Amino acid sequence: MVNKLELELAIIRADMTKKEVAEKMHISRMTLYNKMNNRTKFRISEIERLCKILNLDKEAREKIFFV
């Protein structure tokens, strides 16, 4: 289960929009929204990619994806 608030804060801290994040992840905005709202799950490869895009450290990753 994704901690949506922490993920949204991480996107803001990275000075990005959800649209930009989706584009960098090569997924649609709707797919990103579905994953952020726990309608579908992030794959491990997507979590890794998102961590690189947002420059997340281990602590932030744990807070967002492994709550």
PyMOL Python script that loads the backbone (N, CA, C, O; Angstrom):
from pymol import cmd

cmd.read_pdbstr("""\
ATOM      1  N   MET A   1       0.839  -1.178   0.000  1.00  0.00           N
ATOM      2  CA  MET A   1       0.000   0.000   0.000  1.00  0.00           C
ATOM      3  C   MET A   1       0.886   1.245   0.000  1.00  0.00           C
ATOM      4  O   MET A   1       1.865   1.323   0.743  1.00  0.00           O
ATOM      5  N   VAL A   2       0.540   2.189  -0.820  1.00  0.00           N
ATOM      6  CA  VAL A   2       1.327   3.405  -0.985  1.00  0.00           C
ATOM      7  C   VAL A   2       0.821   4.488  -0.041  1.00  0.00           C
ATOM      8  O   VAL A   2      -0.386   4.680   0.112  1.00  0.00           O
ATOM      9  N   ASN A   3       1.756   5.191   0.590  1.00  0.00           N
ATOM     10  CA  ASN A   3       1.411   6.350   1.394  1.00  0.00           C
ATOM     11  C   ASN A   3       1.312   7.536   0.433  1.00  0.00           C
ATOM     12  O   ASN A   3       2.316   8.168   0.104  1.00  0.00           O
ATOM     13  N   LYS A   4       0.100   7.824  -0.006  1.00  0.00           N
ATOM     14  CA  LYS A   4      -0.133   8.832  -1.041  1.00  0.00           C
ATOM     15  C   LYS A   4       0.373  10.207  -0.626  1.00  0.00           C
ATOM     16  O   LYS A   4       0.985  10.905  -1.434  1.00  0.00           O
ATOM     17  N   LEU A   5       0.135  10.602   0.597  1.00  0.00           N
ATOM     18  CA  LEU A   5       0.558  11.929   1.056  1.00  0.00           C
ATOM     19  C   LEU A   5       2.074  12.074   0.981  1.00  0.00           C
ATOM     20  O   LEU A   5       2.578  13.091   0.504  1.00  0.00           O
ATOM     21  N   GLU A   6       2.799  11.070   1.448  1.00  0.00           N
ATOM     22  CA  GLU A   6       4.262  11.128   1.401  1.00  0.00           C
ATOM     23  C   GLU A   6       4.770  11.159  -0.040  1.00  0.00           C
ATOM     24  O   GLU A   6       5.743  11.850  -0.341  1.00  0.00           O
ATOM     25  N   LEU A   7       4.113  10.414  -0.928  1.00  0.00           N
ATOM     26  CA  LEU A   7       4.517  10.417  -2.331  1.00  0.00           C
ATOM     27  C   LEU A   7       4.253  11.779  -2.958  1.00  0.00           C
ATOM     28  O   LEU A   7       5.086  12.292  -3.705  1.00  0.00           O
ATOM     29  N   GLU A   8       3.112  12.361  -2.661  1.00  0.00           N
ATOM     30  CA  GLU A   8       2.813  13.696  -3.195  1.00  0.00           C
ATOM     31  C   GLU A   8       3.809  14.729  -2.681  1.00  0.00           C
ATOM     32  O   GLU A   8       4.229  15.613  -3.428  1.00  0.00           O
ATOM     33  N   LEU A   9       4.191  14.622  -1.406  1.00  0.00           N
ATOM     34  CA  LEU A   9       5.188  15.537  -0.852  1.00  0.00           C
ATOM     35  C   LEU A   9       6.546  15.349  -1.534  1.00  0.00           C
ATOM     36  O   LEU A   9       7.252  16.324  -1.794  1.00  0.00           O
ATOM     37  N   ALA A  10       6.904  14.109  -1.819  1.00  0.00           N
ATOM     38  CA  ALA A  10       8.171  13.833  -2.500  1.00  0.00           C
ATOM     39  C   ALA A  10       8.171  14.434  -3.907  1.00  0.00           C
ATOM     40  O   ALA A  10       9.194  14.945  -4.363  1.00  0.00           O
ATOM     41  N   ILE A  11       7.039  14.375  -4.588  1.00  0.00           N
ATOM     42  CA  ILE A  11       6.931  14.963  -5.931  1.00  0.00           C
ATOM     43  C   ILE A  11       7.086  16.480  -5.847  1.00  0.00           C
ATOM     44  O   ILE A  11       7.764  17.088  -6.675  1.00  0.00           O
ATOM     45  N   ILE A  12       6.455  17.081  -4.846  1.00  0.00           N
ATOM     46  CA  ILE A  12       6.570  18.534  -4.651  1.00  0.00           C
ATOM     47  C   ILE A  12       8.015  18.903  -4.328  1.00  0.00           C
ATOM     48  O   ILE A  12       8.548  19.860  -4.889  1.00  0.00           O
ATOM     49  N   ARG A  13       8.652  18.153  -3.429  1.00  0.00           N
ATOM     50  CA  ARG A  13      10.047  18.427  -3.062  1.00  0.00           C
ATOM     51  C   ARG A  13      10.979  18.321  -4.264  1.00  0.00           C
ATOM     52  O   ARG A  13      11.984  19.028  -4.343  1.00  0.00           O
ATOM     53  N   ALA A  14      10.643  17.438  -5.193  1.00  0.00           N
ATOM     54  CA  ALA A  14      11.450  17.269  -6.398  1.00  0.00           C
ATOM     55  C   ALA A  14      11.138  18.351  -7.434  1.00  0.00           C
ATOM     56  O   ALA A  14      11.723  18.376  -8.517  1.00  0.00           O
ATOM     57  N   ASP A  15      10.202  19.247  -7.083  1.00  0.00           N
ATOM     58  CA  ASP A  15       9.796  20.345  -7.968  1.00  0.00           C
ATOM     59  C   ASP A  15       9.303  19.811  -9.311  1.00  0.00           C
ATOM     60  O   ASP A  15       9.681  20.299 -10.376  1.00  0.00           O
ATOM     61  N   MET A  16       8.446  18.791  -9.222  1.00  0.00           N
ATOM     62  CA  MET A  16       7.883  18.175 -10.418  1.00  0.00           C
ATOM     63  C   MET A  16       6.375  18.124 -10.293  1.00  0.00           C
ATOM     64  O   MET A  16       5.817  18.279  -9.207  1.00  0.00           O
ATOM     65  N   THR A  17       5.727  17.903 -11.424  1.00  0.00           N
ATOM     66  CA  THR A  17       4.287  17.663 -11.441  1.00  0.00           C
ATOM     67  C   THR A  17       4.059  16.163 -11.622  1.00  0.00           C
ATOM     68  O   THR A  17       4.962  15.431 -12.026  1.00  0.00           O
ATOM     69  N   LYS A  18       2.853  15.721 -11.320  1.00  0.00           N
ATOM     70  CA  LYS A  18       2.524  14.309 -11.536  1.00  0.00           C
ATOM     71  C   LYS A  18       2.622  13.960 -13.017  1.00  0.00           C
ATOM     72  O   LYS A  18       3.010  12.850 -13.383  1.00  0.00           O
ATOM     73  N   LYS A  19       2.266  14.916 -13.855  1.00  0.00           N
ATOM     74  CA  LYS A  19       2.368  14.695 -15.298  1.00  0.00           C
ATOM     75  C   LYS A  19       3.819  14.439 -15.696  1.00  0.00           C
ATOM     76  O   LYS A  19       4.099  13.531 -16.478  1.00  0.00           O
ATOM     77  N   GLU A  20       4.737  15.233 -15.162  1.00  0.00           N
ATOM     78  CA  GLU A  20       6.159  15.055 -15.470  1.00  0.00           C
ATOM     79  C   GLU A  20       6.671  13.714 -14.960  1.00  0.00           C
ATOM     80  O   GLU A  20       7.444  13.032 -15.633  1.00  0.00           O
ATOM     81  N   VAL A  21       6.231  13.351 -13.766  1.00  0.00           N
ATOM     82  CA  VAL A  21       6.647  12.069 -13.194  1.00  0.00           C
ATOM     83  C   VAL A  21       6.153  10.920 -14.071  1.00  0.00           C
ATOM     84  O   VAL A  21       6.907   9.997 -14.378  1.00  0.00           O
ATOM     85  N   ALA A  22       4.890  10.982 -14.468  1.00  0.00           N
ATOM     86  CA  ALA A  22       4.327   9.931 -15.331  1.00  0.00           C
ATOM     87  C   ALA A  22       5.099   9.836 -16.646  1.00  0.00           C
ATOM     88  O   ALA A  22       5.398   8.739 -17.118  1.00  0.00           O
ATOM     89  N   GLU A  23       5.417  10.978 -17.230  1.00  0.00           N
ATOM     90  CA  GLU A  23       6.164  10.976 -18.491  1.00  0.00           C
ATOM     91  C   GLU A  23       7.542  10.348 -18.308  1.00  0.00           C
ATOM     92  O   GLU A  23       7.973   9.554 -19.144  1.00  0.00           O
ATOM     93  N   LYS A  24       8.235  10.694 -17.230  1.00  0.00           N
ATOM     94  CA  LYS A  24       9.562  10.134 -16.985  1.00  0.00           C
ATOM     95  C   LYS A  24       9.506   8.642 -16.683  1.00  0.00           C
ATOM     96  O   LYS A  24      10.466   7.914 -16.934  1.00  0.00           O
ATOM     97  N   MET A  25       8.372   8.189 -16.141  1.00  0.00           N
ATOM     98  CA  MET A  25       8.207   6.766 -15.857  1.00  0.00           C
ATOM     99  C   MET A  25       7.697   5.989 -17.074  1.00  0.00           C
ATOM    100  O   MET A  25       7.635   4.760 -17.058  1.00  0.00           O
ATOM    101  N   HIS A  26       7.334   6.724 -18.127  1.00  0.00           N
ATOM    102  CA  HIS A  26       6.796   6.123 -19.352  1.00  0.00           C
ATOM    103  C   HIS A  26       5.470   5.403 -19.096  1.00  0.00           C
ATOM    104  O   HIS A  26       5.211   4.319 -19.620  1.00  0.00           O
ATOM    105  N   ILE A  27       4.628   6.061 -18.253  1.00  0.00           N
ATOM    106  CA  ILE A  27       3.280   5.565 -18.024  1.00  0.00           C
ATOM    107  C   ILE A  27       2.317   6.742 -18.173  1.00  0.00           C
ATOM    108  O   ILE A  27       2.734   7.900 -18.164  1.00  0.00           O
ATOM    109  N   SER A  28       1.055   6.441 -18.308  1.00  0.00           N
ATOM    110  CA  SER A  28       0.072   7.518 -18.440  1.00  0.00           C
ATOM    111  C   SER A  28      -0.193   8.145 -17.070  1.00  0.00           C
ATOM    112  O   SER A  28       0.092   7.551 -16.031  1.00  0.00           O
ATOM    113  N   ARG A  29      -0.745   9.358 -17.096  1.00  0.00           N
ATOM    114  CA  ARG A  29      -1.111  10.010 -15.837  1.00  0.00           C
ATOM    115  C   ARG A  29      -2.149   9.186 -15.098  1.00  0.00           C
ATOM    116  O   ARG A  29      -2.085   9.062 -13.874  1.00  0.00           O
ATOM    117  N   MET A  30      -3.097   8.625 -15.817  1.00  0.00           N
ATOM    118  CA  MET A  30      -4.141   7.811 -15.184  1.00  0.00           C
ATOM    119  C   MET A  30      -3.524   6.596 -14.490  1.00  0.00           C
ATOM    120  O   MET A  30      -3.943   6.236 -13.389  1.00  0.00           O
ATOM    121  N   THR A  31      -2.553   5.974 -15.111  1.00  0.00           N
ATOM    122  CA  THR A  31      -1.879   4.840 -14.484  1.00  0.00           C
ATOM    123  C   THR A  31      -1.188   5.280 -13.206  1.00  0.00           C
ATOM    124  O   THR A  31      -1.267   4.589 -12.189  1.00  0.00           O
ATOM    125  N   LEU A  32      -0.511   6.422 -13.244  1.00  0.00           N
ATOM    126  CA  LEU A  32       0.145   6.942 -12.046  1.00  0.00           C
ATOM    127  C   LEU A  32      -0.880   7.219 -10.953  1.00  0.00           C
ATOM    128  O   LEU A  32      -0.676   6.835  -9.801  1.00  0.00           O
ATOM    129  N   TYR A  33      -1.975   7.879 -11.301  1.00  0.00           N
ATOM    130  CA  TYR A  33      -3.013   8.180 -10.315  1.00  0.00           C
ATOM    131  C   TYR A  33      -3.583   6.899  -9.708  1.00  0.00           C
ATOM    132  O   TYR A  33      -3.804   6.825  -8.499  1.00  0.00           O
ATOM    133  N   ASN A  34      -3.817   5.900 -10.543  1.00  0.00           N
ATOM    134  CA  ASN A  34      -4.343   4.626 -10.039  1.00  0.00           C
ATOM    135  C   ASN A  34      -3.375   3.987  -9.046  1.00  0.00           C
ATOM    136  O   ASN A  34      -3.795   3.438  -8.027  1.00  0.00           O
ATOM    137  N   LYS A  35      -2.100   4.058  -9.344  1.00  0.00           N
ATOM    138  CA  LYS A  35      -1.101   3.482  -8.450  1.00  0.00           C
ATOM    139  C   LYS A  35      -0.999   4.293  -7.162  1.00  0.00           C
ATOM    140  O   LYS A  35      -0.881   3.725  -6.076  1.00  0.00           O
ATOM    141  N   MET A  36      -1.043   5.617  -7.282  1.00  0.00           N
ATOM    142  CA  MET A  36      -0.957   6.476  -6.102  1.00  0.00           C
ATOM    143  C   MET A  36      -2.171   6.311  -5.193  1.00  0.00           C
ATOM    144  O   MET A  36      -2.064   6.476  -3.977  1.00  0.00           O
ATOM    145  N   ASN A  37      -3.319   5.989  -5.774  1.00  0.00           N
ATOM    146  CA  ASN A  37      -4.556   5.814  -5.006  1.00  0.00           C
ATOM    147  C   ASN A  37      -4.818   4.361  -4.632  1.00  0.00           C
ATOM    148  O   ASN A  37      -5.915   4.007  -4.201  1.00  0.00           O
ATOM    149  N   ASN A  38      -3.794   3.524  -4.804  1.00  0.00           N
ATOM    150  CA  ASN A  38      -3.846   2.115  -4.410  1.00  0.00           C
ATOM    151  C   ASN A  38      -4.913   1.312  -5.146  1.00  0.00           C
ATOM    152  O   ASN A  38      -5.412   0.314  -4.625  1.00  0.00           O
ATOM    153  N   ARG A  39      -5.260   1.743  -6.348  1.00  0.00           N
ATOM    154  CA  ARG A  39      -6.182   0.949  -7.175  1.00  0.00           C
ATOM    155  C   ARG A  39      -5.422  -0.169  -7.879  1.00  0.00           C
ATOM    156  O   ARG A  39      -5.946  -1.261  -8.098  1.00  0.00           O
ATOM    157  N   THR A  40      -4.168   0.135  -8.229  1.00  0.00           N
ATOM    158  CA  THR A  40      -3.251  -0.873  -8.763  1.00  0.00           C
ATOM    159  C   THR A  40      -1.935  -0.721  -8.014  1.00  0.00           C
ATOM    160  O   THR A  40      -1.699   0.295  -7.361  1.00  0.00           O
ATOM    161  N   LYS A  41      -1.091  -1.721  -8.110  1.00  0.00           N
ATOM    162  CA  LYS A  41       0.159  -1.707  -7.350  1.00  0.00           C
ATOM    163  C   LYS A  41       1.339  -1.279  -8.220  1.00  0.00           C
ATOM    164  O   LYS A  41       1.379  -1.539  -9.423  1.00  0.00           O
ATOM    165  N   PHE A  42       2.295  -0.619  -7.577  1.00  0.00           N
ATOM    166  CA  PHE A  42       3.567  -0.321  -8.223  1.00  0.00           C
ATOM    167  C   PHE A  42       4.364  -1.607  -8.313  1.00  0.00           C
ATOM    168  O   PHE A  42       4.424  -2.368  -7.347  1.00  0.00           O
ATOM    169  N   ARG A  43       4.975  -1.861  -9.463  1.00  0.00           N
ATOM    170  CA  ARG A  43       5.910  -2.973  -9.595  1.00  0.00           C
ATOM    171  C   ARG A  43       7.236  -2.539  -8.977  1.00  0.00           C
ATOM    172  O   ARG A  43       7.496  -1.345  -8.831  1.00  0.00           O
ATOM    173  N   ILE A  44       8.056  -3.488  -8.622  1.00  0.00           N
ATOM    174  CA  ILE A  44       9.365  -3.173  -8.032  1.00  0.00           C
ATOM    175  C   ILE A  44      10.176  -2.292  -8.981  1.00  0.00           C
ATOM    176  O   ILE A  44      10.820  -1.338  -8.545  1.00  0.00           O
ATOM    177  N   SER A  45      10.147  -2.605 -10.261  1.00  0.00           N
ATOM    178  CA  SER A  45      10.902  -1.804 -11.230  1.00  0.00           C
ATOM    179  C   SER A  45      10.385  -0.368 -11.273  1.00  0.00           C
ATOM    180  O   SER A  45      11.164   0.563 -11.476  1.00  0.00           O
ATOM    181  N   GLU A  46       9.094  -0.185 -11.086  1.00  0.00           N
ATOM    182  CA  GLU A  46       8.524   1.164 -11.075  1.00  0.00           C
ATOM    183  C   GLU A  46       8.928   1.922  -9.816  1.00  0.00           C
ATOM    184  O   GLU A  46       9.191   3.124  -9.861  1.00  0.00           O
ATOM    185  N   ILE A  47       8.973   1.211  -8.694  1.00  0.00           N
ATOM    186  CA  ILE A  47       9.416   1.841  -7.451  1.00  0.00           C
ATOM    187  C   ILE A  47      10.866   2.294  -7.594  1.00  0.00           C
ATOM    188  O   ILE A  47      11.216   3.407  -7.204  1.00  0.00           O
ATOM    189  N   GLU A  48      11.701   1.434  -8.151  1.00  0.00           N
ATOM    190  CA  GLU A  48      13.108   1.784  -8.354  1.00  0.00           C
ATOM    191  C   GLU A  48      13.247   2.997  -9.263  1.00  0.00           C
ATOM    192  O   GLU A  48      14.025   3.906  -8.975  1.00  0.00           O
ATOM    193  N   ARG A  49      12.499   3.013 -10.350  1.00  0.00           N
ATOM    194  CA  ARG A  49      12.548   4.133 -11.296  1.00  0.00           C
ATOM    195  C   ARG A  49      12.070   5.421 -10.624  1.00  0.00           C
ATOM    196  O   ARG A  49      12.680   6.478 -10.786  1.00  0.00           O
ATOM    197  N   LEU A  50      10.990   5.324  -9.878  1.00  0.00           N
ATOM    198  CA  LEU A  50      10.437   6.490  -9.195  1.00  0.00           C
ATOM    199  C   LEU A  50      11.412   7.037  -8.156  1.00  0.00           C
ATOM    200  O   LEU A  50      11.535   8.251  -7.994  1.00  0.00           O
ATOM    201  N   CYS A  51      12.093   6.153  -7.463  1.00  0.00           N
ATOM    202  CA  CYS A  51      13.088   6.590  -6.476  1.00  0.00           C
ATOM    203  C   CYS A  51      14.215   7.364  -7.153  1.00  0.00           C
ATOM    204  O   CYS A  51      14.703   8.354  -6.607  1.00  0.00           O
ATOM    205  N   LYS A  52      14.623   6.928  -8.314  1.00  0.00           N
ATOM    206  CA  LYS A  52      15.671   7.654  -9.062  1.00  0.00           C
ATOM    207  C   LYS A  52      15.151   8.997  -9.555  1.00  0.00           C
ATOM    208  O   LYS A  52      15.839  10.012  -9.441  1.00  0.00           O
ATOM    209  N   ILE A  53      13.952   9.008 -10.096  1.00  0.00           N
ATOM    210  CA  ILE A  53      13.365  10.238 -10.637  1.00  0.00           C
ATOM    211  C   ILE A  53      13.215  11.287  -9.533  1.00  0.00           C
ATOM    212  O   ILE A  53      13.517  12.462  -9.742  1.00  0.00           O
ATOM    213  N   LEU A  54      12.748  10.859  -8.359  1.00  0.00           N
ATOM    214  CA  LEU A  54      12.489  11.789  -7.262  1.00  0.00           C
ATOM    215  C   LEU A  54      13.675  11.918  -6.306  1.00  0.00           C
ATOM    216  O   LEU A  54      13.622  12.679  -5.340  1.00  0.00           O
ATOM    217  N   ASN A  55      14.738  11.173  -6.580  1.00  0.00           N
ATOM    218  CA  ASN A  55      15.941  11.196  -5.744  1.00  0.00           C
ATOM    219  C   ASN A  55      15.603  10.851  -4.283  1.00  0.00           C
ATOM    220  O   ASN A  55      15.964  11.576  -3.356  1.00  0.00           O
ATOM    221  N   LEU A  56      14.906   9.734  -4.112  1.00  0.00           N
ATOM    222  CA  LEU A  56      14.480   9.304  -2.782  1.00  0.00           C
ATOM    223  C   LEU A  56      15.547   8.443  -2.126  1.00  0.00           C
ATOM    224  O   LEU A  56      16.131   7.568  -2.765  1.00  0.00           O
ATOM    225  N   ASP A  57      15.797   8.695  -0.853  1.00  0.00           N
ATOM    226  CA  ASP A  57      16.713   7.843  -0.109  1.00  0.00           C
ATOM    227  C   ASP A  57      15.937   6.650   0.451  1.00  0.00           C
ATOM    228  O   ASP A  57      14.722   6.542   0.285  1.00  0.00           O
ATOM    229  N   LYS A  58      16.669   5.764   1.115  1.00  0.00           N
ATOM    230  CA  LYS A  58      16.053   4.535   1.621  1.00  0.00           C
ATOM    231  C   LYS A  58      14.926   4.837   2.610  1.00  0.00           C
ATOM    232  O   LYS A  58      13.881   4.187   2.575  1.00  0.00           O
ATOM    233  N   GLU A  59      15.131   5.810   3.485  1.00  0.00           N
ATOM    234  CA  GLU A  59      14.127   6.157   4.483  1.00  0.00           C
ATOM    235  C   GLU A  59      12.835   6.654   3.831  1.00  0.00           C
ATOM    236  O   GLU A  59      11.741   6.248   4.224  1.00  0.00           O
ATOM    237  N   ALA A  60      12.966   7.533   2.835  1.00  0.00           N
ATOM    238  CA  ALA A  60      11.790   8.061   2.134  1.00  0.00           C
ATOM    239  C   ALA A  60      11.078   6.942   1.386  1.00  0.00           C
ATOM    240  O   ALA A  60       9.849   6.875   1.381  1.00  0.00           O
ATOM    241  N   ARG A  61      11.851   6.068   0.755  1.00  0.00           N
ATOM    242  CA  ARG A  61      11.268   4.937   0.022  1.00  0.00           C
ATOM    243  C   ARG A  61      10.447   4.057   0.960  1.00  0.00           C
ATOM    244  O   ARG A  61       9.327   3.661   0.634  1.00  0.00           O
ATOM    245  N   GLU A  62      11.009   3.758   2.115  1.00  0.00           N
ATOM    246  CA  GLU A  62      10.307   2.929   3.090  1.00  0.00           C
ATOM    247  C   GLU A  62       9.012   3.602   3.549  1.00  0.00           C
ATOM    248  O   GLU A  62       7.977   2.947   3.673  1.00  0.00           O
ATOM    249  N   LYS A  63       9.074   4.907   3.797  1.00  0.00           N
ATOM    250  CA  LYS A  63       7.914   5.656   4.271  1.00  0.00           C
ATOM    251  C   LYS A  63       6.781   5.658   3.245  1.00  0.00           C
ATOM    252  O   LYS A  63       5.605   5.618   3.606  1.00  0.00           O
ATOM    253  N   ILE A  64       7.143   5.705   1.977  1.00  0.00           N
ATOM    254  CA  ILE A  64       6.149   5.808   0.909  1.00  0.00           C
ATOM    255  C   ILE A  64       5.587   4.433   0.519  1.00  0.00           C
ATOM    256  O   ILE A  64       4.372   4.259   0.415  1.00  0.00           O
ATOM    257  N   PHE A  65       6.467   3.477   0.309  1.00  0.00           N
ATOM    258  CA  PHE A  65       6.032   2.230  -0.313  1.00  0.00           C
ATOM    259  C   PHE A  65       5.877   1.048   0.631  1.00  0.00           C
ATOM    260  O   PHE A  65       5.230   0.064   0.272  1.00  0.00           O
ATOM    261  N   PHE A  66       6.444   1.115   1.811  1.00  0.00           N
ATOM    262  CA  PHE A  66       6.421  -0.057   2.694  1.00  0.00           C
ATOM    263  C   PHE A  66       5.870   0.318   4.068  1.00  0.00           C
ATOM    264  O   PHE A  66       6.485   0.057   5.101  1.00  0.00           O
ATOM    265  N   VAL A  67       4.691   0.936   4.044  1.00  0.00           N
ATOM    266  CA  VAL A  67       4.046   1.355   5.303  1.00  0.00           C
ATOM    267  C   VAL A  67       3.198   0.241   5.859  1.00  0.00           C
ATOM    268  O   VAL A  67       2.578   0.403   6.911  1.00  0.00           O
TER     269      VAL A  67
END
""", "prot")
cmd.dss("prot")
cmd.show_as("cartoon", "prot")
cmd.util.cbc("prot")
cmd.orient("prot")
